[in-house]
Amino acid sequence: MMYEKLIHFAFAVNHVDHFEAKHFGDADKYLIYKWDNDELVYFKETINPFKTFDEEQEHGSQKKGRAIIELLKNSGVKVLVSKQFGKNIQMVNRHFIPVIVYTEKLNEVIPLLKKHMKWVEDELSHKPEEFKLFTMKNGVLKTIIKKEE
């Protein structure tokens, strides 16, 4: 499988590299890691230029969502990791696997992702039209993202 060496993750973190109880699009920055030889390796940091973009008009702006999608797709990202996602998750999951984690510490999230990489690889290899939401705590819960009526 060719994608395996090319899985890039975007971690939604604050200025001190902690996950916060904020929507993915409201993060201060994204730490990009790549899955390489069974290790998650730091690749680069991208400041979130769209943190407050279009939020005056509407929280969870689709314009903001599309801008962040483009930003991260251009970095080769396939998986988004955050403590929360907003309503744009309905758009995001067409491009990325969204993963919810429950700790704010990066050094706890990395081993958790490594432990459950087979789930991520499996989801990517099936290339569904829409990826499921992964919730990782002790195990992995995969759920379908419901569309708003």
N, C-alpha and C positions, 0 to 999 in steps of 0.2 A: 504494500500500500504506500503510495507516494506521499500522501499528506502527513504521515506520522512525523517526519522530521521538520515539518513546516507548521506545526501548531503553535500559534502565538496567542498569548493570554494578555488581556488588559485588566489590571487590578485598579479599581477605583479607590484612591486613597487621598488623605489630607496632606498637608505640608510636612508632617512628620512621619509619613508612610504608614499611617494606621487607617484601617477601614472604619468608616463612620456610618451611623444609621441615617444615611442620606440616599436619595435616588442616585443611580449610576451617573446620570448626566450632570449632577450637582457636585461631583468630586472636584477637588482642587487640581488633581493631576492623575495621569494613568501611568502605572509602571508596566512596561511591556516585558514579558518573559517569554522565552521560547522553550519548547519541549525538545530536548536534544539528547540523544543517547540515554534515555530514561532519567533525565534530570531536567528540572526547571531552572533555566539559566537567565539571569538578568540580561536584558537586551538594551533597553533605553527608557528614558522618562519623557513623557509628553505632557506639557501643561495643558489643562483643559481650557481652550480659548472661548468655549461656548457655555461656560458655567452659568452666566446670567443672561445669555443670548435669548432674546424674544420672550423673556419671562414676565415682562411688564404686561404683555398682552394676555398671556395664558400660561399657567404652570403646566409643565409637561408638553410644551409646544412641539408640534410635529416638525416645524422648521428646525428647531434645536436638535431634535432626534435625528433628522436626516443629516444635519451638519456633523454630528458626532459619529454617525454610521460611516460617512465618507472619510472622516479623519482616521478612524480606526481600520477601515478596510484598506486604506492606502498604506498602513503599517503591517498589513498581512494578518491582522488579528482574526481569530476564529472563535475565541471564548472570552466572555465578559464576566468578571468576578466582582461582586459587590455585596454589601449587606442588604441593599434594597434596590428594587426597580420600580419605576413609575409606570404610567399607562402606555408609554412608548415601547414597553416590552412587546406589545402586539406588533410592532414594526421591526424591532430589533431582532426578534427570534427568526426572522426570515433570512438573516445574514450571519448571526452568531448564536452560540450556545450560551444562554444566560445562566450563571451559577450564583446562588445565594449562599453566603457563609455567615457563621454566627460569632466569629471572633474578630477583634479589631487588629490582632497581631499577624503581621506578614509571616513571621517564622512559625506560626501555627497553621496558616492557610496552605503554605507550600507543601508540607508533608501530607496534608489532607488531600490535596489535588493529585499528588504523586500516587497515593494509595488508591485513588479512584480513577486513574487515567484510562483504564480499559473501558469504562463507561463513556468517557468523552470520545475516545477513539472509535468506539462502536457507533455512537450517534453521528459522528462526522462521516464515517464510512457508508452509512445508510443514506446520507444526503437527502433528508426529508425536505419537503417544501417549507415546513416550519419546524424549527428545533424545539424540543421540550425544555421546560425550566428544570434545572437541576438544583436541588437543595441539599447541601452537604453539611452534615453535623458529624455523627458517628458513622452513619452509612450514607447512602445516596437515595434521594427520592426524586423520581422523574415525573413531572406533571405536565399535562397539556395546558397551554395558555388559552384561556377563554377569550373570545372576541366580545367586545361591547356590542350590545344590540342597538 
